[in-house]
Amino acid sequence: MDKNVRHVFIIGSKGIPARYGGFETFVQELVRRKKSDRIFYHVACSLEESMILDSKRVFYYEGAQCFVIPMWTIGAGKAIVYDLEALKFCAYYIERAGIKDAAVYVLACRVGPFFEFYCRKLRKLGAYVYLNPDGHEWKRAKWNYWIKKYWKYSEKRMVQSADYVICDSMSIRKYINTEYRKYHPHTGFIPYGADVTDKDSEQYCRGLLRAREWLAARGLEPGGYYLIVGRFVPENNYETMLKEFRKSVTKRSLLIITNVEESPFLSHLREATRFEEDKRILFPGTVYDSELLGGIRSLAWAYLHGHSVGGTNPSLLESLGMTRINLLFDVSFNREVGEDSALYWDLEKGSLSRLLNSADGLSEEQAEVFGRKARDNIETRYSWNSVVARYEKLFLEGPVE
């Protein structure tokens, strides 16, 4: 092993190449955009997500060594077992390879009861343990009371044990420092990243062309729809958005790109909102093709963002870099990102429908002003190159805050 190289182990994502999801995209960009020859990445990948696995335990992607961990089908506990197996493998590999100053970066707080044990073991091997606490996982509506209790306890134990906690939102950092102040957590802030669309690029033009064809096949025109992109979960406020859109007077459609499937949540929405009676509302399924999705974002009249849990949301950053008008649910995480480049709504009846009617009447010139502000916001605060540079400096030099 080259003693001048810092080995960075990343666990907690489903792995790379990324298909969908914030952590997966983050890890992929971190690996793809690596600048320093002094960093070598090792990435945990789940067996079910590794698209180029070819039955191997280890493969290489964009210069990173990817080690495959089976994702057992055991319900809500499978992510816990996955992270534990990845931690075990990291410790084994570091010890066997004789690596003396590794960095182990754990994404999300799933293994709290066991984390202190592995932190002690890794420190004995000379490794430094970083943690990204993600958002408020324990608030998600899909979990029952006991699972929420576990996530909150796990968060506490992991914040308590990690050497350094990296928050991708200042709001999350404030929460961690306040909620766990008696443990004196060492925290820092590095945001999630996004790219601003280069409108002269071949990829952008190709994405627009493909998006126009995709939209036409669904009876839609550029600028003729509002867009939602995100996981199909209650905390993303689908019920409110559907109810309020139905109240609005817009003639534009509502295009919802999500992993919609038959489920108790979908049945609830059918009954609560009767969205199927509104021909303006379309559920075309998911779009994993980033080029096509970029074109769909760019041609939307406005983007609706209802996320209420978490820190800096990847879908929001992508939208700010591509879509001119952004209508965001008014929570601290979203305001921190959108600032004055977006418009905001809340859960009060009529709040979003009034905002939709107002946004519907904006001129092209007004839409372009919002779009310019949003793109400037992304370029100055959230560019991927800036994010990657900050991570590389952290991994090579350690925390300085």
C-alpha positions in Angstrom: 0.0 0.0 0.0 1.3 3.5 -0.9 1.8 5.3 2.4 1.1 8.7 0.7 -2.4 7.7 -0.3 -5.4 8.3 2.0 -7.8 5.3 1.8 -11.4 6.5 2.2 -14.1 3.8 2.9 -17.7 4.9 2.2 -20.6 2.9 3.6 -24.3 3.5 3.9 -25.3 4.1 0.3 -26.6 1.3 -1.9 -23.5 1.7 -4.0 -22.4 2.8 -7.4 -23.1 3.1 -10.3 -26.0 5.2 -9.0 -29.5 4.5 -10.1 -31.6 6.7 -7.9 -31.2 8.3 -4.5 -29.2 11.1 -2.9 -26.4 9.2 -1.2 -25.8 7.1 -4.3 -25.5 10.1 -6.5 -23.3 11.9 -3.9 -20.9 8.9 -3.8 -20.8 8.7 -7.6 -20.0 12.3 -8.0 -17.3 12.2 -5.3 -15.7 9.3 -7.1 -16.1 10.6 -10.7 -14.8 14.1 -9.9 -11.8 13.1 -7.8 -8.9 15.5 -8.3 -6.3 14.3 -5.8 -4.1 11.4 -6.6 -3.6 11.0 -2.9 -7.1 9.7 -2.3 -8.3 6.2 -3.1 -12.0 5.4 -2.5 -13.4 2.1 -1.4 -17.3 2.0 -1.7 -19.7 -0.5 -0.2 -22.2 -1.7 -2.7 -25.3 -3.8 -2.1 -25.6 -7.0 -4.1 -29.1 -6.1 -5.4 -27.9 -2.7 -6.7 -24.6 -3.6 -8.3 -25.4 -3.5 -12.0 -22.0 -4.4 -13.2 -21.2 -7.0 -10.5 -20.7 -10.1 -12.7 -20.7 -12.3 -9.7 -17.5 -10.7 -8.2 -17.0 -9.7 -4.6 -14.9 -6.7 -5.7 -15.1 -4.6 -8.9 -13.8 -1.2 -10.0 -15.9 1.8 -11.1 -14.5 5.2 -12.1 -11.2 4.4 -10.3 -12.9 3.3 -7.0 -12.7 -0.1 -5.5 -16.3 -1.3 -4.9 -16.8 -4.1 -2.4 -20.1 -6.0 -2.5 -22.1 -6.7 0.6 -25.3 -8.9 0.3 -28.5 -7.0 1.1 -30.6 -9.6 2.9 -34.4 -9.5 2.5 -35.3 -9.1 6.2 -37.7 -6.1 6.1 -36.7 -2.8 7.8 -33.7 -4.4 9.4 -31.9 -5.2 6.1 -30.2 -1.8 5.9 -28.9 -2.3 9.5 -27.4 -5.7 8.7 -26.0 -4.3 5.4 -24.2 -1.4 7.2 -22.9 -3.8 9.9 -21.5 -6.2 7.4 -19.9 -3.2 5.6 -18.3 -2.0 8.8 -17.0 -5.5 9.6 -15.5 -5.7 6.1 -13.8 -2.3 6.4 -12.1 -3.2 9.7 -11.0 -6.6 8.2 -9.6 -5.0 5.0 -7.8 -2.1 6.8 -6.2 -4.5 9.2 -5.2 -7.1 6.6 -3.8 -4.5 4.2 -1.9 -2.7 6.9 -3.5 0.7 6.3 -2.6 3.0 9.1 -4.6 6.2 8.6 -7.8 5.3 6.8 -11.0 7.4 6.8 -14.3 5.6 7.2 -17.3 7.7 6.2 -20.7 6.3 7.3 -23.8 7.7 5.7 -26.9 7.7 7.8 -27.6 6.6 11.4 -28.7 3.0 11.2 -26.3 1.0 13.4 -26.2 3.1 16.7 -26.2 0.2 19.2 -23.1 -1.3 17.6 -21.4 1.8 16.4 -19.2 2.5 19.4 -17.7 -1.0 19.2 -16.7 -0.6 15.6 -15.4 3.0 16.2 -13.1 1.7 18.9 -11.9 -1.1 16.7 -11.3 1.2 13.8 -9.5 3.7 15.9 -7.1 1.0 17.2 -6.3 0.4 13.5 -5.5 4.1 13.1 -8.7 5.0 11.2 -10.8 8.2 11.7 -14.5 7.8 11.6 -16.8 10.4 9.9 -20.6 10.4 10.0 -23.2 12.0 7.9 -26.5 11.9 10.0 -28.7 12.6 6.9 -32.0 14.1 7.8 -34.6 13.3 10.4 -35.1 9.6 9.5 -37.0 9.0 12.8 -39.7 11.5 11.6 -40.6 9.6 8.5 -44.3 8.6 8.4 -43.6 5.1 7.0 -42.1 3.9 10.3 -44.2 2.7 13.3 -43.6 4.0 16.8 -40.9 1.4 17.7 -38.9 1.8 14.6 -39.0 5.6 15.0 -37.7 5.1 18.6 -34.9 3.0 17.3 -33.8 5.5 14.6 -33.8 8.3 17.2 -31.7 6.2 19.6 -29.4 5.1 16.8 -28.9 8.7 15.8 -27.9 9.7 19.4 -25.4 6.8 19.8 -23.8 7.4 16.4 -23.4 11.2 17.0 -21.9 10.4 20.4 -19.4 7.9 19.0 -18.2 9.5 15.7 -15.0 11.5 15.5 -16.6 14.1 13.2 -20.2 14.7 12.0 -20.6 16.1 8.5 -24.0 17.8 8.0 -25.2 18.7 4.5 -27.5 21.3 5.9 -26.9 24.1 8.3 -30.3 23.4 9.8 -29.3 19.8 10.5 -26.0 20.9 12.0 -27.8 23.3 14.3 -30.2 20.5 15.3 -27.3 18.1 16.0 -25.4 20.7 18.1 -28.5 21.6 20.1 -30.1 18.1 20.5 -26.8 16.4 21.5 -24.9 19.3 23.1 -24.1 17.3 26.2 -21.9 15.0 24.1 -20.0 18.0 22.5 -20.2 16.7 19.0 -17.5 17.8 16.6 -19.6 19.0 13.6 -19.0 20.6 10.2 -21.0 21.6 7.1 -20.5 20.4 3.6 -23.6 20.7 1.4 -24.8 18.3 -1.3 -24.0 19.3 -4.8 -25.7 19.9 -8.2 -24.8 21.1 -11.7 -26.2 24.2 -13.5 -27.3 23.3 -16.9 -24.9 24.3 -19.7 -27.4 25.3 -22.4 -24.8 25.2 -25.1 -23.8 21.6 -24.4 -24.6 18.7 -26.7 -26.0 16.7 -23.8 -28.4 19.5 -22.8 -29.7 19.9 -26.4 -30.1 16.1 -26.8 -32.0 16.0 -23.5 -34.4 18.7 -24.6 -35.0 16.9 -27.9 -35.7 13.6 -26.1 -37.9 15.3 -23.6 -40.0 17.0 -26.2 -40.6 13.6 -27.8 -41.3 12.0 -24.4 -43.8 14.8 -23.5 -45.5 14.7 -26.9 -46.2 11.0 -26.4 -48.1 12.0 -23.2 -50.0 14.9 -24.7 -47.8 17.6 -23.1 -46.1 20.6 -24.4 -43.0 22.5 -23.1 -44.1 25.0 -20.4 -47.5 23.2 -20.2 -47.0 21.4 -16.9 -45.9 21.6 -13.3 -43.5 19.0 -12.2 -42.9 16.9 -9.1 -39.9 14.5 -8.8 -39.4 12.5 -5.6 -40.0 9.4 -3.6 -43.6 8.4 -3.2 -43.8 8.7 0.6 -46.3 10.7 2.9 -43.7 13.1 4.3 -43.2 14.5 0.8 -46.7 16.0 1.1 -48.3 14.4 -1.9 -51.8 14.6 -0.3 -51.5 18.4 0.1 -50.0 19.0 -3.3 -52.7 16.9 -5.0 -55.6 18.5 -3.1 -54.3 22.0 -3.7 -53.5 21.5 -7.3 -57.1 20.3 -7.8 -58.3 23.6 -6.3 -56.2 25.7 -8.6 -57.5 27.1 -11.8 -54.5 26.4 -14.0 -55.0 24.7 -17.3 -51.5 23.3 -17.1 -50.9 19.6 -16.2 -49.3 18.2 -13.1 -46.6 15.7 -14.0 -45.5 13.5 -11.1 -42.4 11.4 -11.7 -42.1 9.0 -8.8 -42.0 5.3 -8.0 -45.8 5.1 -7.7 -47.1 1.6 -7.2 -50.1 -0.1 -5.6 -49.9 0.4 -1.9 -51.9 1.5 1.1 -50.5 5.1 0.6 -51.8 5.2 -3.0 -55.2 3.9 -1.9 -55.3 6.6 0.7 -54.5 9.3 -1.8 -57.2 8.0 -4.2 -59.8 8.3 -1.5 -58.5 11.5 0.1 -57.9 13.5 -3.0 -59.8 11.8 -5.8 -56.9 12.8 -8.1 -58.0 10.3 -10.8 -61.0 12.5 -11.5 -58.7 15.3 -12.6 -57.4 14.8 -16.1 -54.6 17.3 -15.5 -52.8 15.0 -13.1 -50.4 12.4 -14.7 -48.4 9.7 -13.0 -46.0 8.4 -15.8 -43.8 6.4 -13.3 -40.1 6.9 -12.8 -37.4 8.3 -15.1 -33.9 7.1 -14.3 -32.3 8.5 -17.4 -30.6 11.7 -16.1 -30.3 13.2 -19.6 -34.0 12.8 -20.3 -35.0 13.9 -16.8 -32.9 17.0 -17.2 -34.8 17.9 -20.3 -38.1 17.3 -18.6 -37.0 19.6 -15.7 -35.9 22.3 -18.1 -39.1 22.3 -20.0 -41.4 22.4 -17.0 -43.2 25.7 -16.2 -42.5 25.2 -12.5 -41.4 22.6 -10.0 -43.3 21.6 -6.8 -41.2 20.5 -3.9 -43.0 19.1 -0.9 -40.2 17.4 1.1 -40.6 18.0 4.8 -37.9 15.7 6.3 -34.1 15.8 5.7 -31.4 18.2 4.9 -30.3 19.5 1.5 -32.4 17.6 -0.9 -30.8 16.5 -4.2 -34.0 16.8 -6.2 -34.4 20.4 -5.1 -30.8 21.3 -6.0 -31.2 19.7 -9.4 -34.4 21.6 -10.0 -32.9 24.9 -9.0 -30.2 24.3 -11.6 -32.7 23.6 -14.4 -36.2 24.8 -13.7 -37.0 28.5 -13.6 -39.9 28.6 -11.1 -39.7 26.6 -7.9 -42.5 26.3 -5.4 -41.2 24.9 -2.2 -42.7 23.7 1.0 -41.8 26.2 3.7 -39.4 24.5 6.1 -36.0 25.6 7.2 -34.1 23.0 5.0 -35.8 24.2 1.9 -35.5 27.9 2.6 -31.8 27.5 3.4 -31.3 26.2 -0.1 -33.9 28.2 -2.1 -33.5 31.6 -0.4 -35.1 34.3 -2.6 -34.8 32.3 -5.8 -38.0 30.4 -5.0 -41.6 30.8 -3.8 -43.0 29.1 -0.7 -46.2 27.5 0.5 -47.3 25.8 3.7 -50.0 23.4 4.9 -52.7 26.1 5.4 -55.7 25.4 3.2 -55.4 27.4 0.1 -51.8 28.3 0.5 -50.4 26.2 -2.4 -53.5 26.7 -4.7 -53.1 30.5 -4.4 -49.4 30.2 -5.1 -50.1 28.0 -8.2 -52.6 30.5 -9.5 -50.1 33.3 -9.0 -47.2 31.3 -10.6 -49.5 30.5 -13.5 -49.8 34.2 -14.3 -46.1 35.0 -14.3 -44.7 36.3 -17.6 -41.8 34.6 -19.4 -39.6 37.5 -18.3 -40.5 37.1 -14.6 -39.9 33.3 -14.9 -36.5 34.0 -16.3 -35.6 36.3 -13.4 -36.4 33.5 -10.9 -34.5 31.0 -13.1 -31.4 33.2 -13.2 -31.4 33.7 -9.4 -31.7 29.9 -8.9 -28.9 29.1 -11.2 -26.6 31.7 -9.6 -27.5 30.2 -6.2 -26.4 26.8 -7.3 -23.2 28.0 -9.0 -22.0 30.0 -6.0 -23.1 27.7 -3.1 -23.7 24.1 -4.3 -21.6 23.3 -7.3 -20.3 19.7 -7.4 -16.7 20.7 -8.0 -16.8 22.9 -4.9 -18.3 20.1 -2.8 -15.8 17.5 -3.9 -12.9 19.9 -3.3 -14.1 20.5 0.3 -14.4 16.7 0.9 -10.9 16.0 -0.5 -9.4 18.7 1.7 -11.2 17.2 4.7 -10.1 13.7 4.0 -6.5 14.7 3.4 -6.0 17.3 6.1 -8.7 16.4 8.7 -11.3 18.7 10.3 -10.2 22.3 10.8 -13.4 23.8 12.4 
